[in-house]
Amino acid sequence: MKIEDQRRIMVEEQLQGRDITDERVLDAFRTVPRHEFVSEELQHFAYHDNPLGIGAGQTISQPYMVAKMLQLMCIQPTDTVLEIGTGSGYQTALLAELALQVYTIERVRSLGEEARRRLRRLKYDNISLKIGDGTYGWRETFSAAKGFDKIVIAAGAPHLPEMLLSQLNDPGIMVLPQGDKLQQTLLMVEKRDGELVETTHGMCNFVPLIGDDAWKN
């Protein structure tokens, strides 16, 4: 079966066949070639409904879980988005299809550098990527007066990182898995008029968020 057909079936069965209804999110999944974000030996699994290893103990998340997080974020074409945990760059590319500008941080240098090369090759020019501790956010550029409209954390956090919350605009939305290292709850945090409104959206299982304001190892 052709790659394009596999991607179409993934969208129809794994996303539309469940509860993903945001047409912009669905279009992004139709556009971004997931097989380009995994190793050659795993490409024939690229459109299956499961996470895949990308090295350094990290994974590319299940397509449905990525779509669920993006749908919760309600990303607008004018939004500036911060992503914590670039990984292979797959979710980063999806964000780039949806937002005006994407800032993404990867802790593991080898993964971040590979993702940078891959995203450049695929001609995404609205992405800024750096290597570092994502729990600090992008504090070099953004202040409380100019933050992010949306923030997504692609790793399981033990609590809400305070620095990231301070960089979230009001109004703004942060989506993250929160819990212990084995299992988390998918959490949406909305900042409204200086208040935080939290809602939960089912259980999930992500690799742990490592950083000064998260798990230490």
C-alpha positions as CSV (number, residue, x, y, z in Angstrom):
1,M,0.0,0.0,0.0
2,K,1.3,3.5,-0.9
3,I,2.5,5.7,1.9
4,E,-0.2,8.3,1.0
5,D,-2.9,5.7,1.4
6,Q,-1.6,4.6,4.7
7,R,-1.7,8.2,5.9
8,R,-5.2,8.7,4.7
9,I,-6.4,5.5,6.4
10,M,-4.7,6.6,9.6
11,V,-6.6,9.9,9.6
12,E,-9.9,8.2,8.7
13,E,-9.7,5.3,11.2
14,Q,-7.6,6.4,14.1
15,L,-8.6,10.1,14.2
16,Q,-11.9,10.7,12.5
17,G,-13.0,7.2,13.6
18,R,-12.7,8.3,17.2
19,D,-13.3,11.8,18.5
20,I,-11.0,14.1,16.5
21,T,-13.3,16.6,14.7
22,D,-11.1,19.7,14.3
23,E,-10.7,20.0,10.5
24,R,-7.4,22.0,10.8
25,V,-5.9,19.2,12.9
26,L,-7.1,16.5,10.5
27,D,-5.6,18.5,7.6
28,A,-2.3,18.8,9.4
29,F,-2.2,15.0,9.9
30,R,-3.0,14.5,6.2
31,T,-0.1,16.8,5.3
32,V,2.8,15.8,7.5
33,P,4.6,12.6,6.5
34,R,5.0,10.7,9.8
35,H,7.2,8.1,8.1
36,E,9.9,10.8,7.7
37,F,10.2,11.2,11.5
38,V,11.2,7.6,12.3
39,S,14.1,5.4,11.3
40,E,14.1,3.6,8.0
41,E,13.5,0.2,9.6
42,L,10.4,1.5,11.4
43,Q,8.8,3.3,8.5
44,H,6.5,0.5,7.6
45,F,5.0,1.0,11.1
46,A,4.8,4.8,10.8
47,Y,1.0,5.0,10.3
48,H,0.1,2.4,12.9
49,D,-1.9,3.4,16.1
50,N,1.1,3.2,18.5
51,P,4.2,5.1,19.7
52,L,7.5,4.2,18.2
53,G,11.1,4.5,19.5
54,I,13.3,7.3,18.2
55,G,16.4,6.6,20.3
56,A,17.8,8.0,23.6
57,G,14.9,6.3,25.4
58,Q,12.4,8.6,23.8
59,T,9.3,7.9,21.5
60,I,7.2,9.5,18.8
61,S,3.8,9.5,20.4
62,Q,0.7,7.6,19.2
63,P,-1.0,9.6,16.4
64,Y,-4.3,9.7,18.2
65,M,-2.8,11.1,21.4
66,V,-0.9,13.8,19.5
67,A,-4.2,14.7,17.7
68,K,-6.1,14.8,21.0
69,M,-3.6,17.2,22.5
70,L,-3.6,19.5,19.4
71,Q,-7.4,19.5,19.4
72,L,-7.5,20.5,23.0
73,M,-5.1,23.4,22.3
74,C,-7.5,25.0,19.8
75,I,-4.6,26.5,17.8
76,Q,-5.3,29.5,15.7
77,P,-3.3,30.6,12.6
78,T,-2.2,33.7,14.5
79,D,-0.9,31.8,17.6
80,T,2.6,31.6,18.8
81,V,3.2,28.1,20.4
82,L,5.8,26.7,22.7
83,E,6.5,22.9,22.6
84,I,8.5,21.2,25.3
85,G,10.0,18.0,24.0
86,T,10.8,18.2,20.3
87,G,11.7,14.5,20.0
88,S,11.7,13.5,16.3
89,G,10.0,16.8,15.3
90,Y,6.8,15.2,14.2
91,Q,4.5,17.0,16.6
92,T,6.6,20.2,15.9
93,A,5.8,19.9,12.2
94,L,2.1,19.5,12.9
95,L,2.2,22.6,15.1
96,A,3.9,24.4,12.3
97,E,1.0,23.6,10.0
98,L,-1.4,25.1,12.6
99,A,0.3,28.1,14.2
100,L,2.0,31.2,13.0
101,Q,5.2,30.5,14.9
102,V,6.5,27.5,16.9
103,Y,9.3,27.5,19.5
104,T,10.4,24.0,20.5
105,I,12.9,22.8,23.1
106,E,14.6,19.4,23.2
107,R,16.7,18.2,26.1
108,V,18.6,15.5,24.2
109,R,21.1,17.1,21.9
110,S,21.3,14.3,19.4
111,L,17.6,14.2,18.9
112,G,17.3,18.0,18.8
113,E,20.0,18.3,16.1
114,E,18.5,15.5,14.0
115,A,15.0,17.1,14.3
116,R,16.4,20.5,13.2
117,R,18.0,18.9,10.1
118,R,14.8,17.0,9.3
119,L,12.5,20.1,9.7
120,R,14.8,22.2,7.5
121,R,14.8,19.5,4.9
122,L,11.0,19.5,4.9
123,K,11.1,23.3,4.5
124,Y,9.4,24.4,7.7
125,D,10.5,28.0,8.2
126,N,8.3,29.0,11.1
127,I,10.1,26.9,13.7
128,S,12.8,27.9,16.2
129,L,14.5,25.0,18.0
130,K,17.0,25.0,20.8
131,I,18.6,22.4,23.0
132,G,18.1,22.7,26.8
133,D,16.0,22.2,29.9
134,G,12.4,22.7,28.7
135,T,11.1,23.4,32.2
136,Y,12.6,26.9,31.9
137,G,10.7,27.6,28.7
138,W,12.1,30.2,26.2
139,R,12.9,32.9,28.8
140,E,15.7,34.5,26.7
141,T,13.2,36.0,24.3
142,F,9.8,36.0,26.0
143,S,8.8,38.0,29.0
144,A,5.5,38.1,30.9
145,A,4.5,40.9,28.5
146,K,5.0,38.8,25.5
147,G,4.4,35.1,26.0
148,F,2.9,32.1,24.3
149,D,-0.7,31.7,23.3
150,K,-0.4,27.9,23.6
151,I,2.1,25.6,25.3
152,V,2.3,21.8,24.9
153,I,4.5,19.5,27.0
154,A,5.2,16.2,25.3
155,A,6.5,14.4,28.4
156,G,5.0,13.4,31.7
157,A,5.3,16.1,34.4
158,P,5.0,15.6,38.2
159,H,3.4,19.0,38.5
160,L,2.8,22.2,36.5
161,P,6.1,23.9,35.8
162,E,5.9,27.4,37.2
163,M,8.2,29.0,34.6
164,L,6.1,27.7,31.8
165,L,2.9,28.9,33.4
166,S,4.5,32.4,33.7
167,Q,5.2,32.4,29.9
168,L,1.6,31.4,29.0
169,N,-0.5,34.4,27.8
170,D,-3.8,35.3,29.3
171,P,-6.0,34.0,27.7
172,G,-3.9,30.9,26.9
173,I,-4.0,27.1,27.0
174,M,-1.4,24.6,28.2
175,V,-1.8,20.9,27.6
176,L,0.4,18.3,29.3
177,P,0.4,14.8,30.8
178,Q,0.7,15.1,34.6
179,G,1.3,12.3,37.0
180,D,3.9,9.8,38.0
181,K,6.5,8.2,35.8
182,L,4.3,5.2,34.8
183,Q,1.0,6.8,34.1
184,Q,-0.4,10.3,33.8
185,T,-3.6,12.2,33.3
186,L,-4.0,14.4,30.2
187,L,-4.5,17.9,31.6
188,M,-5.7,21.1,29.9
189,V,-4.9,24.3,31.8
190,E,-6.6,27.5,30.7
191,K,-5.4,30.8,31.9
192,R,-8.4,33.2,32.1
193,D,-8.3,36.6,33.8
194,G,-5.4,35.6,36.0
195,E,-7.0,32.4,37.0
196,L,-6.1,28.8,36.1
197,V,-8.9,26.5,35.0
198,E,-7.9,22.8,34.9
199,T,-9.8,20.0,33.1
200,T,-8.8,16.3,32.7
201,H,-9.1,14.3,29.5
202,G,-8.3,10.7,30.3
203,M,-5.2,8.7,31.1
204,C,-2.0,8.5,29.1
205,N,1.5,7.2,29.3
206,F,4.4,9.4,28.3
207,V,8.1,9.3,28.9
208,P,9.0,11.5,32.0
209,L,9.8,15.2,31.7
210,I,13.3,15.6,32.9
211,G,14.4,19.0,34.2
212,D,15.1,21.3,37.1
213,D,11.3,21.8,37.6
214,A,10.3,18.2,36.9
215,W,11.8,14.8,37.4
216,K,15.6,14.9,38.0
217,N,16.3,11.7,36.1
